[in-house]
Amino acid sequence: MLNITVKIEAGDLYDYMLRHSFNSPAGIVGSTFGAVLILFALATRQWMFLVLGLVMLLYLPWTLFLKSRRQVLSNPAFQEPLQYTLDEEGLTVSQGEEQAQMAWEDMHKAVSTSRSIILYTSRVNATLFPRRQLGDQKEALVEMISTHMPPGKVKIK
């Protein structure tokens, strides 16, 4: 059994949102199209395309930055630390009087960024474990996830 306490901050949520958005088909297409517009502008010296390409590349990160700040400030779930318990059955998250359990077989995938280990509980919802808050529990967390999820669903570096 592994008990972890984390407090999600705006930077943690922003990191998750960036990874999730830029790894989606829409994020990949939008980024590619923005880069193509910039290359086209440089090749043809039509600077309007440079502006359009920069807007396409910078709009999503900027709006996600603002959204993460707003969400952390307004959502009561981010005001107090979350208590996670990982065991043979799955993941239990509790905060105050509230508690929710998820079985390992219901987990969608596990990935990592330079800032977090992300355990997707569905295609769009995830549990975030900020690396800076894990300390010496990071290795145990990765081992617990890797032991209970199929290898094809775990992409943690």
GUSE-831404 format. One record per atom (N, C-alpha, C): residue in three letters; atom name; z, y, x. Coordinates in steps of 0.2 Angstrom, whole numbers, plus 5000, padded with zeros to 4 digits. Layout:
// residues N
- ALA; CA; Z; Y; X
...
***
This chain:
// residues 157
- MET; N; 5000; 4994; 5004
- MET; CA; 5000; 5000; 5000
- MET; C; 5000; 5006; 5004
- LEU; N; 4996; 5011; 5002
- LEU; CA; 4996; 5017; 5006
- LEU; C; 4997; 5023; 5001
- ASN; N; 5002; 5028; 5003
- ASN; CA; 5003; 5034; 4999
- ASN; C; 5001; 5040; 5003
- ILE; N; 4997; 5044; 5000
- ILE; CA; 4994; 5050; 5003
- ILE; C; 4995; 5056; 4998
- THR; N; 4998; 5061; 5001
- THR; CA; 4998; 5067; 4997
- THR; C; 4993; 5073; 5000
- VAL; N; 4989; 5076; 4995
- VAL; CA; 4985; 5081; 4997
- VAL; C; 4985; 5087; 4993
- LYS; N; 4983; 5092; 4995
- LYS; CA; 4982; 5098; 4991
- LYS; C; 4975; 5101; 4992
- ILE; N; 4971; 5101; 4987
- ILE; CA; 4964; 5103; 4988
- ILE; C; 4964; 5110; 4988
- GLU; N; 4960; 5113; 4993
- GLU; CA; 4959; 5120; 4994
- GLU; C; 4952; 5121; 4993
- ALA; N; 4950; 5128; 4992
- ALA; CA; 4943; 5130; 4991
- ALA; C; 4938; 5127; 4996
- GLY; N; 4940; 5127; 5002
- GLY; CA; 4936; 5125; 5008
- GLY; C; 4934; 5117; 5007
- ASP; N; 4939; 5113; 5005
- ASP; CA; 4938; 5106; 5004
- ASP; C; 4934; 5105; 4998
- LEU; N; 4934; 5109; 4993
- LEU; CA; 4930; 5108; 4987
- LEU; C; 4923; 5110; 4988
- TYR; N; 4922; 5116; 4992
- TYR; CA; 4916; 5118; 4994
- TYR; C; 4912; 5113; 4999
- ASP; N; 4916; 5110; 5003
- ASP; CA; 4913; 5105; 5007
- ASP; C; 4910; 5099; 5003
- TYR; N; 4914; 5097; 4998
- TYR; CA; 4912; 5092; 4993
- TYR; C; 4906; 5094; 4989
- MET; N; 4906; 5100; 4987
- MET; CA; 4900; 5102; 4983
- MET; C; 4894; 5103; 4987
- LEU; N; 4894; 5105; 4993
- LEU; CA; 4888; 5106; 4997
- LEU; C; 4885; 5099; 4998
- ARG; N; 4890; 5094; 5000
- ARG; CA; 4887; 5088; 5002
- ARG; C; 4884; 5084; 4996
- HIS; N; 4887; 5085; 4990
- HIS; CA; 4885; 5082; 4984
- HIS; C; 4878; 5085; 4982
- SER; N; 4878; 5092; 4982
- SER; CA; 4872; 5095; 4980
- SER; C; 4866; 5094; 4984
- PHE; N; 4867; 5095; 4991
- PHE; CA; 4861; 5094; 4996
- PHE; C; 4859; 5087; 4997
- ASN; N; 4863; 5082; 4994
- ASN; CA; 4861; 5075; 4994
- ASN; C; 4858; 5073; 4988
- SER; N; 4857; 5077; 4983
- SER; CA; 4854; 5075; 4977
- SER; C; 4847; 5077; 4977
- PRO; N; 4843; 5074; 4973
- PRO; CA; 4836; 5075; 4973
- PRO; C; 4834; 5082; 4972
- ALA; N; 4837; 5086; 4968
- ALA; CA; 4836; 5093; 4967
- ALA; C; 4837; 5097; 4973
- GLY; N; 4843; 5095; 4976
- GLY; CA; 4845; 5099; 4982
- GLY; C; 4840; 5098; 4988
- ILE; N; 4838; 5092; 4989
- ILE; CA; 4833; 5090; 4994
- ILE; C; 4826; 5094; 4993
- VAL; N; 4824; 5093; 4986
- VAL; CA; 4817; 5097; 4985
- VAL; C; 4818; 5104; 4986
- GLY; N; 4823; 5107; 4983
- GLY; CA; 4824; 5114; 4984
- GLY; C; 4825; 5117; 4991
- SER; N; 4828; 5113; 4995
- SER; CA; 4829; 5115; 5002
- SER; C; 4822; 5114; 5006
- THR; N; 4819; 5109; 5004
- THR; CA; 4812; 5108; 5007
- THR; C; 4807; 5113; 5005
- PHE; N; 4807; 5115; 4999
- PHE; CA; 4803; 5120; 4997
- PHE; C; 4804; 5127; 5000
- GLY; N; 4811; 5128; 5000
- GLY; CA; 4813; 5135; 5004
- GLY; C; 4810; 5135; 5011
- ALA; N; 4811; 5129; 5015
- ALA; CA; 4809; 5129; 5022
- ALA; C; 4801; 5130; 5022
- VAL; N; 4798; 5126; 5018
- VAL; CA; 4790; 5127; 5018
- VAL; C; 4788; 5134; 5016
- LEU; N; 4792; 5138; 5012
- LEU; CA; 4790; 5145; 5011
- LEU; C; 4791; 5149; 5017
- ILE; N; 4797; 5148; 5020
- ILE; CA; 4798; 5151; 5026
- ILE; C; 4793; 5150; 5032
- LEU; N; 4791; 5144; 5033
- LEU; CA; 4785; 5142; 5037
- LEU; C; 4779; 5145; 5035
- PHE; N; 4777; 5145; 5029
- PHE; CA; 4771; 5148; 5026
- PHE; C; 4771; 5156; 5028
- ALA; N; 4777; 5159; 5027
- ALA; CA; 4777; 5166; 5028
- ALA; C; 4776; 5168; 5036
- LEU; N; 4779; 5164; 5040
- LEU; CA; 4778; 5165; 5047
- LEU; C; 4771; 5163; 5049
- ALA; N; 4768; 5159; 5046
- ALA; CA; 4761; 5157; 5048
- ALA; C; 4756; 5162; 5045
- THR; N; 4757; 5165; 5040
- THR; CA; 4752; 5169; 5036
- THR; C; 4755; 5177; 5037
- ARG; N; 4761; 5178; 5039
- ARG; CA; 4763; 5185; 5039
- ARG; C; 4764; 5188; 5033
- GLN; N; 4765; 5184; 5028
- GLN; CA; 4766; 5187; 5021
- GLN; C; 4773; 5186; 5020
- TRP; N; 4777; 5192; 5021
- TRP; CA; 4784; 5192; 5021
- TRP; C; 4788; 5191; 5014
- MET; N; 4784; 5192; 5009
- MET; CA; 4787; 5190; 5003
- MET; C; 4789; 5183; 5002
- PHE; N; 4785; 5178; 5005
- PHE; CA; 4787; 5171; 5005
- PHE; C; 4793; 5170; 5009
- LEU; N; 4794; 5174; 5015
- LEU; CA; 4800; 5173; 5019
- LEU; C; 4806; 5175; 5014
- VAL; N; 4806; 5180; 5011
- VAL; CA; 4811; 5182; 5006
- VAL; C; 4813; 5177; 5001
- LEU; N; 4807; 5174; 4998
- LEU; CA; 4808; 5169; 4993
- LEU; C; 4811; 5163; 4996
- GLY; N; 4809; 5161; 5002
- GLY; CA; 4812; 5155; 5005
- GLY; C; 4819; 5156; 5007
- LEU; N; 4821; 5162; 5009
- LEU; CA; 4828; 5163; 5011
- LEU; C; 4832; 5163; 5005
- VAL; N; 4830; 5166; 4999
- VAL; CA; 4833; 5165; 4993
- VAL; C; 4834; 5158; 4991
- MET; N; 4829; 5154; 4991
- MET; CA; 4830; 5147; 4989
- MET; C; 4835; 5143; 4994
- LEU; N; 4835; 5145; 5000
- LEU; CA; 4839; 5141; 5005
- LEU; C; 4847; 5144; 5004
- LEU; N; 4848; 5150; 5003
- LEU; CA; 4854; 5153; 5003
- LEU; C; 4858; 5153; 4996
- TYR; N; 4854; 5153; 4991
- TYR; CA; 4857; 5154; 4984
- TYR; C; 4862; 5149; 4982
- LEU; N; 4860; 5142; 4983
- LEU; CA; 4864; 5137; 4982
- LEU; C; 4871; 5137; 4986
- PRO; N; 4871; 5137; 4992
- PRO; CA; 4877; 5138; 4996
- PRO; C; 4882; 5143; 4994
- TRP; N; 4878; 5149; 4992
- TRP; CA; 4882; 5155; 4991
- TRP; C; 4886; 5154; 4984
- THR; N; 4882; 5151; 4979
- THR; CA; 4885; 5150; 4972
- THR; C; 4890; 5145; 4972
- LEU; N; 4889; 5140; 4976
- LEU; CA; 4894; 5134; 4977
- LEU; C; 4900; 5137; 4980
- PHE; N; 4900; 5142; 4985
- PHE; CA; 4905; 5145; 4988
- PHE; C; 4910; 5149; 4983
- LEU; N; 4906; 5153; 4979
- LEU; CA; 4910; 5156; 4974
- LEU; C; 4913; 5152; 4969
- LYS; N; 4909; 5147; 4967
- LYS; CA; 4912; 5142; 4962
- LYS; C; 4918; 5138; 4964
- SER; N; 4918; 5136; 4970
- SER; CA; 4924; 5133; 4973
- SER; C; 4930; 5137; 4973
- ARG; N; 4929; 5143; 4975
- ARG; CA; 4935; 5148; 4975
- ARG; C; 4937; 5149; 4968
- ARG; N; 4933; 5150; 4964
- ARG; CA; 4935; 5151; 4957
- ARG; C; 4938; 5145; 4954
- GLN; N; 4935; 5139; 4955
- GLN; CA; 4938; 5133; 4952
- GLN; C; 4945; 5132; 4955
- VAL; N; 4946; 5133; 4961
- VAL; CA; 4953; 5131; 4964
- VAL; C; 4958; 5136; 4961
- LEU; N; 4956; 5142; 4960
- LEU; CA; 4961; 5147; 4958
- LEU; C; 4962; 5146; 4950
- SER; N; 4957; 5144; 4946
- SER; CA; 4958; 5144; 4939
- SER; C; 4960; 5137; 4936
- ASN; N; 4959; 5131; 4940
- ASN; CA; 4960; 5125; 4938
- ASN; C; 4967; 5123; 4940
- PRO; N; 4972; 5121; 4935
- PRO; CA; 4979; 5119; 4936
- PRO; C; 4979; 5113; 4940
- ALA; N; 4974; 5109; 4940
- ALA; CA; 4975; 5103; 4944
- ALA; C; 4975; 5104; 4952
- PHE; N; 4972; 5110; 4954
- PHE; CA; 4972; 5112; 4961
- PHE; C; 4978; 5116; 4963
- GLN; N; 4982; 5117; 4959
- GLN; CA; 4988; 5121; 4960
- GLN; C; 4994; 5117; 4964
- GLU; N; 4994; 5111; 4962
- GLU; CA; 5000; 5107; 4965
- GLU; C; 4997; 5101; 4969
- PRO; N; 5000; 5098; 4974
- PRO; CA; 4998; 5093; 4977
- PRO; C; 4996; 5087; 4973
- LEU; N; 4992; 5083; 4975
- LEU; CA; 4990; 5076; 4971
- LEU; C; 4993; 5071; 4975
- GLN; N; 4996; 5066; 4972
- GLN; CA; 4999; 5060; 4975
- GLN; C; 4994; 5054; 4974
- TYR; N; 4992; 5051; 4979
- TYR; CA; 4987; 5045; 4979
- TYR; C; 4991; 5039; 4982
- THR; N; 4990; 5034; 4978
- THR; CA; 4992; 5027; 4980
- THR; C; 4987; 5022; 4980
- LEU; N; 4985; 5020; 4986
- LEU; CA; 4980; 5015; 4986
- LEU; C; 4983; 5008; 4988
- ASP; N; 4981; 5003; 4984
- ASP; CA; 4984; 4996; 4985
- ASP; C; 4978; 4991; 4983
- GLU; N; 4980; 4985; 4983
- GLU; CA; 4975; 4979; 4982
- GLU; C; 4971; 4980; 4975
- GLU; N; 4974; 4984; 4970
- GLU; CA; 4971; 4984; 4964
- GLU; C; 4966; 4990; 4963
- GLY; N; 4968; 4996; 4967
- GLY; CA; 4963; 5001; 4967
- GLY; C; 4967; 5008; 4969
- LEU; N; 4965; 5013; 4966
- LEU; CA; 4968; 5020; 4967
- LEU; C; 4972; 5022; 4961
- THR; N; 4978; 5025; 4962
- THR; CA; 4982; 5028; 4957
- THR; C; 4983; 5035; 4959
- VAL; N; 4981; 5040; 4955
- VAL; CA; 4982; 5047; 4957
- VAL; C; 4987; 5050; 4952
- SER; N; 4992; 5053; 4954
- SER; CA; 4997; 5056; 4950
- SER; C; 4998; 5064; 4952
- GLN; N; 5000; 5067; 4947
- GLN; CA; 5002; 5074; 4948
- GLN; C; 5007; 5076; 4942
- GLY; N; 5013; 5078; 4944
- GLY; CA; 5018; 5079; 4939
- GLY; C; 5019; 5073; 4934
- GLU; N; 5018; 5074; 4928
- GLU; CA; 5019; 5068; 4923
- GLU; C; 5013; 5064; 4922
- GLU; N; 5007; 5067; 4924
- GLU; CA; 5000; 5064; 4923
- GLU; C; 4999; 5058; 4928
- GLN; N; 4996; 5053; 4926
- GLN; CA; 4994; 5048; 4931
- GLN; C; 4988; 5044; 4928
- ALA; N; 4983; 5042; 4933
- ALA; CA; 4977; 5039; 4931
- ALA; C; 4976; 5034; 4937
- GLN; N; 4973; 5028; 4934
- GLN; CA; 4972; 5022; 4939
- GLN; C; 4964; 5021; 4939
- MET; N; 4962; 5019; 4944
- MET; CA; 4955; 5017; 4945
- MET; C; 4954; 5010; 4949
- ALA; N; 4951; 5005; 4947
- ALA; CA; 4950; 4999; 4950
- ALA; C; 4945; 5000; 4956
- TRP; N; 4946; 4996; 4961
- TRP; CA; 4941; 4996; 4967
- TRP; C; 4934; 4995; 4964
- GLU; N; 4933; 4990; 4960
- GLU; CA; 4926; 4988; 4957
- GLU; C; 4923; 4994; 4953
- ASP; N; 4927; 4998; 4951
- ASP; CA; 4924; 5004; 4947
- ASP; C; 4922; 5010; 4952
- MET; N; 4924; 5009; 4958
- MET; CA; 4922; 5015; 4963
- MET; C; 4914; 5015; 4964
- HIS; N; 4911; 5021; 4965
- HIS; CA; 4904; 5021; 4965
- HIS; C; 4902; 5020; 4973
- LYS; N; 4905; 5024; 4977
- LYS; CA; 4904; 5024; 4984
- LYS; C; 4909; 5028; 4988
- ALA; N; 4909; 5027; 4995
- ALA; CA; 4914; 5031; 4999
- ALA; C; 4909; 5034; 5005
- VAL; N; 4910; 5040; 5006
- VAL; CA; 4906; 5044; 5011
- VAL; C; 4911; 5048; 5015
- SER; N; 4909; 5051; 5020
- SER; CA; 4913; 5056; 5024
- SER; C; 4908; 5062; 5026
- THR; N; 4912; 5068; 5027
- THR; CA; 4909; 5074; 5030
- THR; C; 4913; 5075; 5036
- SER; N; 4912; 5081; 5040
- SER; CA; 4916; 5082; 5045
- SER; C; 4923; 5085; 5043
- ARG; N; 4924; 5087; 5037
- ARG; CA; 4930; 5089; 5034
- ARG; C; 4934; 5084; 5030
- SER; N; 4930; 5079; 5026
- SER; CA; 4934; 5075; 5021
- SER; C; 4931; 5068; 5021
- ILE; N; 4935; 5064; 5018
- ILE; CA; 4933; 5057; 5016
- ILE; C; 4933; 5058; 5009
- ILE; N; 4927; 5056; 5006
- ILE; CA; 4926; 5057; 4999
- ILE; C; 4925; 5050; 4996
- LEU; N; 4929; 5048; 4991
- LEU; CA; 4928; 5042; 4987
- LEU; C; 4926; 5044; 4980
- TYR; N; 4920; 5042; 4979
- TYR; CA; 4916; 5044; 4972
- TYR; C; 4919; 5039; 4967
- THR; N; 4922; 5041; 4962
- THR; CA; 4924; 5037; 4956
- THR; C; 4919; 5037; 4951
- SER; N; 4914; 5041; 4951
- SER; CA; 4908; 5040; 4947
- SER; C; 4902; 5043; 4951
- ARG; N; 4897; 5044; 4947
- ARG; CA; 4891; 5047; 4951
- ARG; C; 4892; 5055; 4953
- VAL; N; 4896; 5058; 4949
- VAL; CA; 4898; 5065; 4950
- VAL; C; 4905; 5067; 4951
- ASN; N; 4910; 5062; 4950
- ASN; CA; 4917; 5064; 4951
- ASN; C; 4919; 5060; 4957
- ALA; N; 4924; 5063; 4961
- ALA; CA; 4926; 5061; 4967
- ALA; C; 4933; 5062; 4969
- THR; N; 4936; 5058; 4973
- THR; CA; 4943; 5060; 4975
- THR; C; 4942; 5062; 4983
- LEU; N; 4945; 5068; 4984
- LEU; CA; 4944; 5071; 4991
- LEU; C; 4950; 5070; 4995
- PHE; N; 4949; 5067; 5001
- PHE; CA; 4954; 5067; 5006
- PHE; C; 4953; 5071; 5012
- PRO; N; 4955; 5077; 5012
- PRO; CA; 4954; 5082; 5018
- PRO; C; 4957; 5079; 5024
- ARG; N; 4952; 5078; 5029
- ARG; CA; 4954; 5075; 5036
- ARG; C; 4960; 5079; 5039
- ARG; N; 4961; 5085; 5038
- ARG; CA; 4966; 5089; 5041
- ARG; C; 4973; 5087; 5038
- GLN; N; 4973; 5085; 5032
- GLN; CA; 4979; 5083; 5029
- GLN; C; 4981; 5075; 5030
- LEU; N; 4976; 5071; 5032
- LEU; CA; 4978; 5064; 5033
- LEU; C; 4982; 5062; 5039
- GLY; N; 4981; 5066; 5044
- GLY; CA; 4985; 5064; 5050
- GLY; C; 4984; 5057; 5053
- ASP; N; 4989; 5054; 5054
- ASP; CA; 4988; 5047; 5056
- ASP; C; 4987; 5042; 5051
- GLN; N; 4986; 5044; 5045
- GLN; CA; 4984; 5040; 5039
- GLN; C; 4977; 5039; 5038
- LYS; N; 4973; 5043; 5042
- LYS; CA; 4966; 5042; 5041
- LYS; C; 4963; 5035; 5043
- GLU; N; 4965; 5032; 5048
- GLU; CA; 4963; 5025; 5050
- GLU; C; 4965; 5020; 5044
- ALA; N; 4971; 5021; 5042
- ALA; CA; 4973; 5016; 5036
- ALA; C; 4969; 5017; 5030
- LEU; N; 4967; 5024; 5029
- LEU; CA; 4963; 5025; 5023
- LEU; C; 4956; 5022; 5023
- VAL; N; 4953; 5023; 5029
- VAL; CA; 4947; 5020; 5030
- VAL; C; 4947; 5013; 5030
- GLU; N; 4952; 5010; 5033
- GLU; CA; 4952; 5002; 5032
- GLU; C; 4953; 5000; 5025
- MET; N; 4958; 5003; 5021
- MET; CA; 4959; 5001; 5014
- MET; C; 4952; 5002; 5010
- ILE; N; 4949; 5007; 5011
- ILE; CA; 4942; 5008; 5007
- ILE; C; 4937; 5003; 5010
- SER; N; 4937; 5002; 5016
- SER; CA; 4932; 4997; 5019
- SER; C; 4934; 4990; 5017
- THR; N; 4940; 4988; 5016
- THR; CA; 4942; 4981; 5014
- THR; C; 4941; 4980; 5007
- HIS; N; 4941; 4985; 5003
- HIS; CA; 4941; 4984; 4996
- HIS; C; 4934; 4986; 4992
- MET; N; 4930; 4988; 4996
- MET; CA; 4923; 4990; 4993
- MET; C; 4918; 4987; 4997
- PRO; N; 4912; 4985; 4994
- PRO; CA; 4907; 4982; 4997
- PRO; C; 4904; 4986; 5003
- PRO; N; 4902; 4983; 5009
- PRO; CA; 4900; 4987; 5014
- PRO; C; 4894; 4992; 5013
- GLY; N; 4890; 4990; 5008
- GLY; CA; 4884; 4994; 5006
- GLY; C; 4886; 5001; 5003
- LYS; N; 4892; 5001; 5000
- LYS; CA; 4895; 5007; 4997
- LYS; C; 4899; 5012; 5001
- VAL; N; 4900; 5009; 5007
- VAL; CA; 4904; 5013; 5012
- VAL; C; 4900; 5016; 5017
- LYS; N; 4900; 5023; 5018
- LYS; CA; 4897; 5026; 5023
- LYS; C; 4901; 5032; 5026
- ILE; N; 4906; 5029; 5030
- ILE; CA; 4911; 5033; 5033
- ILE; C; 4911; 5033; 5040
- LYS; N; 4910; 5039; 5043
- LYS; CA; 4909; 5040; 5050
- LYS; C; 4916; 5042; 5053
***
